[in-house]
């Protein structure tokens, strides 16, 4: 019997110890929670007995230093002296603690204590910083800095980056200061990278799965590469640069200018300058005295444009639109190539004579381009190709017909211009017919004029005779 009593006592003691240990564990259990700098976090106090008027306390502890955030009951709330007190708010119904505008220093242990119970929440805070405040120009590098802070040792993190299309990208990761600080670099941004990105943070111990979204705005032109425009003398040309600042809601003001470097001349002319306000309004000012170009009135509010009503060879060259923001620059080029054809001697071709047709473009041609004269419906012999890098080609013509000059690049026609060679007698016949028609019109005009004058003269004579008769009748004395 004594043996049984000892066994029962031992079992009862073990049960008491286990119950006491479990009670202590439950009273001091710790939860894990993460937050993001600049955002808010809500911490729950799950041990409150709402049927009793108990007094509870929210405390903050970091590296053995503890301070009171709030002390509250059903009837009152008293503020403490914790560093985040001015950013803390208590939900009176749920007793949840909301901390707004988090920063790294808010990491630590948050304790909700309702005697004799308490719950501890370990808050780990992440801070993600974006270079240039998220505003980039084309081909600039995106640099992200991720920092973490907690009251426990910092875990090593696995970081993934997702672009605007939710596709994972692999930036360069510099982990020299890990695990507290990570630096990620993504090179050569483009306009299609504008939008909301996601940084995913993962850790197995402690268990962390945190997403941080951030905005990327890449300012640029619709066509970033060098573009060449081809036209003929006398045509109207509009050179334009579309800027995407409205589509990406660019929040910063910037300025720029449009320069023109004539073909074969290194002197640069500033045609206009412009600025874009923080309200995304575009203003342009003409800076050049050149009267051959205009700023169109009717155009989109996101486009820089110049209009050349009647383009000439000397209007060719490179047109450069340049942006500048915070000492950072970006530019986009347009090259204008102009073609012209002429004849020597000008006019109709007489029988037995020859004529030289000249086709030329502004500026030297690249190695993959050439000029080509060809007679429409002519033979293979009635063609003439320019030499390499030559910007003109001349062909001798001894018969009338239609000729075309092509600018070819890699066997693709970039621009064409035709010239019709007429026979002299055909041209003379047209001239004679025109002279006859003109003389006939003149003769008819003269006849009509004579008739009008003769009619006017007769009318005047009739009026004079009638006036004389009236005077005679008046002056006759009575008998």
Beta strands, then each sheet from edge to edge (+ up, - down):
strand 1: 30-36
strand 2: 41-43
strand 3: 56-62
strand 4: 65-72
strand 5: 77-79
strand 6: 88-90
strand 7: 97-99
strand 8: 108-114
strand 9: 117-130
strand 10: 135-137
strand 11: 142-149
strand 12: 158-162
strand 13: 168-169
strand 14: 172-174
strand 15: 181-186
strand 16: 195-203
strand 17: 208-219
strand 18: 227-232
strand 19: 237-242
strand 20: 254-262
strand 21: 268-276
strand 22: 282-286
strand 23: 303-308
strand 24: 317-325
strand 25: 328-344
strand 26: 355-361
strand 27: 369-375
strand 28: 383-385
strand 29: 392-397
strand 30: 401-409
strand 31: 412-421
sheet 1: 1+ 9+ 8- 3+ 4- 5+
sheet 2: 1+ 9+ 11- 15+ 14-
sheet 3: 2+ 7- 6+
sheet 4: 10+ 17+ 16- 12+ 13-
sheet 5: 18+ 25+ 24- 20+ 21- 22+
sheet 6: 18+ 25+ 26- 29+
sheet 7: 19+ 23-
sheet 8: 28+ 27- 30+ 31-
end
